[in-house]
Amino acid sequence: MPAKTGKQYIDRLKKANNNVYIHGERVGDVTTHPAFKNIIGSMAKLYDIQYEKPDKMLYTSPTTGNKVGKTFMVPKTIEDLIARREAMMEWQEFTNGLMGRSPDYLNADVMAMGEASAFFAEGDPMFADNAKKYAEYARENDVSLTHTLIHPQVNRAKIQAEQKDANVALHLVKKTDEGIIVDGIRLLATQGGITDEILVFPSTVKKSGELDDPYSLAFALPNNTPGLKFLSRESFDYGKNKYDHPLGSTFEEGDTIVAFDHVLVPWDRVFVCGNSSICNRAFAETNAVAHMSHQVIAKDVAKTEFLLGVVLTLMDSIGIDGFQHVKDKGTEIMLTLEAMKSHLFRAEYNAKVDKWGMMTPDFEALDAARNWYPRVYPRMAEILRILGASGLMGIPSYDDFNHEEIGPILHRAMQGKNVEGYERVQIFRLAWDLTMSAFGSRQTHYEYYFFGDPVKMGMAYFDKYDKDPYKERVRDFLNGLNVAKPGLVKA
């Protein structure tokens, strides 16, 4: 079938009746539940954009001839790579980078997994065939995906096999003729239960050893598989109007704990089974990490553009854009934006065809960007809070402005340099929802831990960085001074 529409996305969710829990109850229909209906509406819009801009968003399937999503496309040239990123940016311009798990993120992963499917043959030739077929299935059916990478945070000082309850983490129970039986818990599936399927993969950061083999798994399942439950955290979409909560009421994705109760994974959905070595190398050797990072940096550019726009609009609304320290703070965000664009440009124009035949972006550029952005995003959010100052707490609601008695008072009291009180508060409510509300605080936290612990990420980056040329340069300089060594001083 061709790429799906928003209506088809919603219809699939209704039909699937995924096992989702939130606020102490099982959800009957996620498409109408207050905690999910707005984000599902935003997801549906993404799929509709594919048909609103087919030249940008769709391409002809190499296997069926159907028009399918370009975010699944295997890039063979730099032009392909840019075209795929431009398709991603159509979605990011709608979400403003505020949906960390828009479909293009995992579409990039599935694409790389399918094209590099031979990697998985190390575990079993069948697994390579599974990966290739699953990538085609996801593309041809425009499958929406959630994913889970990490184990519960029980005792971080011990590996899973040494935990007091070694079975709490998702693990292999046994192999059967039909497939593998798995049981246990995984964190932290964003959009869990409001997508078609779940990808279970190892962490991109935390490496495993042989004792972790029972926990070293990769597979895909429909989200309505028997025994599979999505346990959602409290929703940050409080059912408020879009004036009071403009972002939380539109882009609150939700995050879930995923529980597997002796779930059967059919053999044709298994990619890795009980092999920590393969899990440790999967993202890097398939270049999935490069293609996923390419999407992430594009998302980060869109998010920074939006944040800069909010900052500039807020500055203008109260006439602070002429002050020296205000301009300097705006410059910080502008510099971040231009640096991220430069990383993206370098990644694309230094791209090379990898051993799997994919035109793969320069990971050195992307790796630097993905290590840097978690460190600077909290600062950008802080800048917006500093510039908003007490105005971010003096933000009346839509109902206040609508009140016959106090509405006119607020219109006058909250006016800005060139905007009425209602408009100025709307700007400040947007800034508050981006940085200070539950939704905004989650955005900052989410960016900080996007790829894992930034300190561990930084350590890994330092360890693999090619340091020898720089040390050699210093040694050459010192040797070039031709300073004679002093003689040894005898006692």
N, C-alpha and C positions, 0 to 999 in steps of 0.2 A: 504494500500500500504506500501511497505517497506521504510526504510530511503531513503531520496532523495539524488540525486547527484547534483553537481554544475550546470550542464546543466538544470536540472529540476527546481532548484531554480531560475535561470535566466528566463527560459520559463514562470514560474508562474508570475514573475514581469512584463514581457512583456504583458501577457494576462490580468493581473489585471488592468493595466493602472491607477495606483493610482494617486490621485489628489495632485500632488506635485508642489510647487512653489519655485523658487530660482532666485535671481538676477533680480527680477522684471518681471518674466515670468513663465507661466505654462510649466512644463516639458512634452514633448511629450512621450519620452521613456527614463526612468531612466537608463536603461542598456547601453545606448550609450551616454548619456549626459556626458560632460567632468567632471562635479562636482561629478558624482556618479559611473561612469563606473569602476574606479579602486578599490573602496571599494567593489563594487559588485563582482568584480573579486576575491578579497580576501575572501569574504564571500563564493563564489562558491568553492574556494579551500578548505575551512573548510569542506564543505559537501563532497567533493571528498576524503578528508583524511579518512572519515568514511569507504570508500570502499578500500582505500589503506592499512588501518590497521583495518580490520574488527574484529579481535580477541580482539583488545583493545577498539574499538569504537562502536561495535554493540552487541546486545543480542537478544534473542528470545522473542517476545511479548507474555505476558501471556494470551492475549485474541485472537490474530489472528494467532500466530505462525510465523508471518513475522519477518525479521531482522530489528530491530528499533534502534534508537540512545540510547546508554548507558547513555547519560547525562539525559535521562528521567527516568532512572531506579529507582524504589523504593528500597532503601537499607534495607535489613533485618538483615544483619550481619555486623560486622566491616570490614570483607573482601569485602563485597559488597560496602561499603562506600569508601574504598580505591580504588577499581576497578573503581568506578564512577569518583573519583578524577583523577585517572590515565588517563581515557578517556578525561577528561577536559584538562589535561596537554598536551595531543597530540595537541589540538587546541592552547593552550597557548604557546607551543614551536614554533608554526608557527607565531603567532601574537606578541610574546615576551611581552605579557601582555598589549599591546598597543591598543587593542580593548576592551574598558570597557564594551561593550554590545555584546560580542560574544554570540552565541545562548545558550551556556550552562548556562548563568546567569539566564535567564527567564525560561529555561527548568527546573531548580531546583525549581523555584517558582511554576510553573504549577504542577510539580510532587507532591509537598507538598500540594498544594491546593486540588488536586484530592484525595490524600490519607486521608486528614483531612476534607473531604467534609462535614462530619456531623456537623462541626462547623457552617456552613452557614445556617443550618436548623433553627437556632435561629430566623432568619428573616422570613423564609418561608421554609417548607420542600422541595418545588420545587427548591430552590436555592442550596441545598445540592446535589440534583440530577444533577443540571446544572453543578456544579463544577466538579463532578466526571466524567460526560460525556465529558466535555470540555477537561479535562486532558487526557482522552483516545484519543479523537479526535486529540489533538495536537501531542501526541506521535505517533499515527498510521499514521499521515500525515506529520510528521516532520515539523510542522508549525514553521516558523521563526517569532519572535515577537519583537515589540517595546513596550514601556510602558510609562505611564505618571502618575506622583504622585502629582504634586504641582499646586497651583493656581497662577495666575498672581501676580506680586509684585506691587500692586497698593498702598495700605496703610497698611504697616505691623503692624501698631499699632492697627488695628481694625480687627475683624473677618469678614468673607465674608458677613454675613447678615447685617453688619453695614457699608459696603462700600457705597460710594456715588453712584456708579453704582453696585448695588448688583447682577446684572445679568451678569456681565462680566465673572465671574468664571463659569466653567461648573456646571450646576445644573439641577435638575429634573423639567421639565415643567409640565408634566402630565403623567398619566397612561392610557393606552388604552387596548383594547382587544388583540392587536397584540404585545404590549410591552410598553416600556417607551419611552417618547420623552425627549431628553436632548439637552441643548443648552449652549453655552459659550466657554470659552478658558481654555486650560490646557497647562502647561509647564512640562517638557522639554524633549521631546521624542527623544532620540538618535536613529539614524538609522530610523527615521520616514519616511515612504514612500518607503523604500527599503527592507521592510519585508512584510510578508503575512498579519499579523494581529496586532492589538493593544490591550494591556491590560490596562484598566483604574482601578487604585487602589488608596487607600488613602496613605498619607505620612506615612513613618515608624517612623518619629520623631515628627511632629507637631500633637498634639492631638486636638480633636474637642469636642464641647458640643452640646446640643440639638438644639441650634439655627443654627448649621451647618448641621442639618439633610438633608435639600434639596441638599446639596453639597456632601453628604456622599454616594458615589456610587462605585460599582465595577462591571465591565462587560468586555466583549471581543467582538471585531468586526473585520470583514475583513477591510483592509485598503482602499478598493475601495468602501466602503459603501457611498451611496448618502448623501451629506451634510457634509462629512468629508474631511477636507483640512489639508495638512502638509505644513507649512510655514518655509522653511529652512533658517538658517543663511547663511552668506557668506561662501563659501567653502574655506577651507585651502588647498585644492588640486588645485594648480594653473596651472596644466597642464604641469608642468616642467618634465624633465627627472629624472630618478631614481638616478642619480649621484648627481644632485643639491638638490633634495628633496626626499631622500630615504624613509622616513617614511610618510611624508604627501601625497606622491603619491601612497602609498600602504594601509595605515590604517586610513585615514581620514573618520570617521564615519558620521560626520554631526550631528547637533542637530536641532530640529524643535519645533516651536510653533504649537499646534494642535487646530484647530478651528472646533467646532461642530455647525452646523446650523440646529437646529431642527431635529436632527438625531434620527431615530427610532432604538431602541435596542430591538430585539425580546426577549420575555420572557425567552427563553431557553438559552440566552447569559447573563442573569443577575445573579449576585452572591450576591450583597448587594444593597438594594434600600432604601435610606432615613433613615439610622440608624447609627448615629455617634458612638454609643457604640460598635457595631460590627466592624466598620472600625478601631476604636482605638486598638482593640484587635486582628485583623485578622492575622497580620504577626507573632505576638508572640505566639498566642494560636494554630495556625496551624503548628508552627515551620518552616514556610517558611523562616523567617529571619535567622534561623540557617543554613539551607541548602543553601540559597543564599550567606550568609557570608562565608560558606565553599568554594564555588566557587570563591568568591572574594579574599580570602586569598591565594588560589592556584594561582590566576592571579597575585597577588602582589608578590609572590615568583618568578614567571617567569619574571615579570617586573624588579625586583631588580637584578636578575641574569643577565639580558641583560644590565641594566645600569652599573653594576659592570664590565661586559665585555668591554663596551665602555670606561669606565674610565681606566681600565688596558691597553687596546690597545692604548689609547691616551698617557698615561704615557710612554709606551715603545717606541712610535713613535718618541718622542722628547727627550728621555733620562732623564726624571725627576723622574723615579721610585726609585732612590737611595736617594733622599732627605728626611730628617726626617719628615717635615711637610706634604709632599706628601704621604708618607706611612701612616701617621696618618689619613689623610683624606680617603685614601683607606680603612683603618681599620674601619672607621665609617660605610661605606657601607657594609663591610663584616659582621660586628656585627649585622647590621639591617637584613641582609639576614638570618643569622643563627638564630636570634630571631624569625623571621617570620616562618622559618621552624619548630622551636620548638613549636610555637603556633599551627601550623597545625598538628604536631605529637600528641600533647596533645589532641587536639580536636577530632582526630580520635580514639586514643586508650582509651580515656575516654568516648567514645560514649555509649549511652544507648538507648534501645528501648523505644519510647514514647508511650503515651496512644493511638496513632493512629496506632501503629504497625511498625513505621519507626525506623530504626537505625539512631538516630539523634546525630550529633557531639556535643561535649561539648561546649555549647554556651559561657561559661565563658571565655574559651581560645580565641574563635573567636571574642567575644565582645571586649576583651582587644586589640587584633590585629587590629580590624577595627577602634578602637578609636586612636590607636597609629600611624598607617601608614600615615594618612593624616597629622600628625604633623611632620613626619620625611621625607616624600617624597620631599617636597620643599627644605629641607636641602641637600638631595642627589643630586637634580638637581643643587643646588648652588655649591656644590663641583665640579661637572663636569665643570661648567662655570668658577670657580676659576682656576682649573687646565688648562683649555684651554686658559685662559687669552686672550690677544689680538689676539692670533691665531684664535679665533672664529669669528673675524671680517675680518681677512685676508684670505678669502676663495673664490678664483676665481671659475668661473663656468666651466662646461664641455666645453662650446663653447670657453672659453678663452684658455684652454689647446689644443683645436683642431685648434687654429689659427696658421697659418703658421709662422707669424712673432713673436708673443708674447708667443706662446706655449712653445718653447724651453727655453725662459727666465724663465717662471714660473716653468717649470720642475726643473730647477736648483735652483731657489730662494726658492722654497717651500719644498725642500727635508728635510727629517728627519734623525734620527739617523741611521736607517737601512731600510728606505723606500724612494722611489722616490717621487718627488713633487706631482705627480698625485695621488699616493696612500695616501700620508700624508693628502692632502686636502680632499680626500674622507672620511678619518677617522674624520677629523674635521667638515666636513659638516654633517656627521651623528650625532656627538655630538651637533652641532648647531640645527639640526632639532629635536633632542630629548628634548632640553631645551630652545632654544631662538627664534626659528621661531614661527609663529602663531600656528602651529601644536604643537610644544613643549610647548609653554606657556599654551595652552589649556590643555595639559596633566597634568601639574602641578596644574592648577586651578581645573581640573576635579577630581584629586585625593584628593585635599583638601576638596572638597564638595561632595565626593562620596556618603556618606550616609546622607548628610545634613550638617547644620552648626556644625563644630567641637566643638564649645563652648557649644551649646545646647546638643550635643551628650555627651560631657564630664560631663555636669551637670546631665544628666539622668544617666550616668554611676556612678557618685558619689552617687547620691541619692539611687540607688538600691544596691550598693555594701554592702556586709555584713560587717559592721564596728565593731559590738559588740565584736567579739572575740579579736580584737586588743586592744580595750579599756579595756576589762576585764583583758587582760594580764598585762597591765600597773597597773591597780588597784590591782591585785594580788601581783605584785612586791612591790608596795608601802605599802600594808598591811603587807607583809612579813617582812618589816623592823622593825616592832614592836616598832615604835617610839611613845612614850606616848604623848597624846594630851596635850598641855599646858593649865593650868588653866586660866579661864577668869580673866582678869585684871579689878579690880573694880576702878571706878573713885574716 
